[in-house]
Amino acid sequence: MKKTLSILAAAALLLCGCGQDRDQILKVYNWSDYIDESVIPEFEEWYHEQTGETVRVIYQTFDVNETMLSKIEKGQEDYDVVCPSDYIIERMLQSDLLLPIDRDFGDTPNYIDANLAPYIRACFDKMVGKPGQNANDYAVGYMWGTTGLLYNAKYVTDEEASSWDILRNPKFADKIFIKDSARDVFSQVIIYLRQDDLKSGKVTLDELMLDSSDEAMAAVEAFMRQVKPLVAGWEADFGKDQMTQERGWISLNWSGDGVWAIEEAAEVGVDLRYSLPKEGFTVWFDGWVIPKYAKNVKAAKYWINFMSRPDIVIRNVEETGYVSVSGAPEVLEAFTDEEYDPINLTYFFGPQADSACVNPVLYPDRADIERSTQEHDWGARTPQLVEMWSRVKGESANAMTGIVIGVAILAALGFALYKRFASKRRGGKKRRR
């Protein structure tokens, strides 16, 4: 219902906006279910308080990175602020599609730089743009997470789930779900396959993420051909539901989906856990950018600043279930829960967070994060990645996949209604990597 109202409101604003100056309109393009929509009218009021100017937000959503990018590339839409994923930010930088984000807000505090976690800033430093470009000048992080293994502790031991090799263990035939995401799968598998080189220092995790060679592609494809006969389904969003219903025992998944599934499964007595394999894993980011075709750059930068304000951060996290890039002390305090064992989050929140009691699925311990790296855009090599992935999955799904998809569709209809009315959504954004 909330999404329907949002769409209707956007349509109404588009109609009435014909008689309104464009500099009084802010066009925001964000992922579905990725904000507490009550903050939107609050931004309009806050913007007027800070600048003395009026602005009306037209808020629209997308479910696929490439859909958003296509509109920006063709100049078909004059969005003022959008929220792409990490590799798309790189692609936009390399294509000169972004404007730098000015941090001068006059008398208004700069919440962006005051609260951004140092770990996130360092990761954005590593994004690949054109020579001389730094992603931190063109993008401000919004949410982040990890890629790992969601597993059922009734059937899978912690030791088995500690390695990516579990994906080709015949013991779990027809109980494995894999994200239909070539980039995420490739990255985890190549980390596993290059363990000897990583341990010997022949290559680093960061260097490995820049390897799009034919040799690397062939190695990952060979590994995935061993995995394919064991896969119950290649999925974009239904895998977490299958895990909560014990139709799957292992799922290559994202941390946001993992938390959602763990909490939902606990309500029906199913013990799901999330592992970050010992060989290494990747982290992902989404961030706010201002496209070069933006018409209201001033309001766009104020929007990004507002979204970085600690109280707004907390509300968006509580609504969506994802983890903000904010390292503000108020955020740490808001999500401290003594039911969790203390972990070291100094890399994210600073020295005071050496024994923080938070959900380790959302905020990994420092020892875990040191085994992580980040993915990059493949540029001209992207078609080769897509082709490899198509070969791995094959032209047609196996029989079990068809059955699972059919059951998933029926189950999802009922379960979606249940979630809509009985519980708050805690993750599961449909990310297209």
Secondary structure as UniProt FT lines:
FT   HELIX           2..16
FT   HELIX           17..19
FT   HELIX           22..24
FT   STRAND          25..31
FT   TURN            32..33
FT   TURN            37..38
FT   HELIX           39..51
FT   STRAND          56..62
FT   HELIX           65..73
FT   TURN            74..75
FT   STRAND          81..82
FT   HELIX           86..94
FT   TURN            95..96
FT   STRAND          98..99
FT   TURN            106..107
FT   HELIX           111..115
FT   HELIX           118..125
FT   TURN            131..132
FT   HELIX           135..138
FT   STRAND          139..152
FT   TURN            153..155
FT   TURN            158..159
FT   HELIX           160..162
FT   HELIX           164..168
FT   HELIX           170..172
FT   TURN            173..174
FT   STRAND          176..179
FT   HELIX           182..193
FT   HELIX           195..200
FT   HELIX           205..208
FT   TURN            209..210
FT   HELIX           214..227
FT   HELIX           228..230
FT   STRAND          231..235
FT   HELIX           239..244
FT   TURN            245..246
FT   STRAND          250..254
FT   HELIX           255..266
FT   TURN            267..269
FT   STRAND          272..275
FT   TURN            278..279
FT   STRAND          281..291
FT   TURN            292..293
FT   HELIX           297..307
FT   HELIX           310..320
FT   STRAND          323..324
FT   HELIX           329..334
FT   TURN            338..339
FT   HELIX           346..349
FT   HELIX           351..353
FT   TURN            354..355
FT   TURN            360..362
FT   HELIX           366..369
FT   TURN            370..371
FT   STRAND          372..374
FT   HELIX           379..381
FT   HELIX           382..393
FT   HELIX           399..422
//
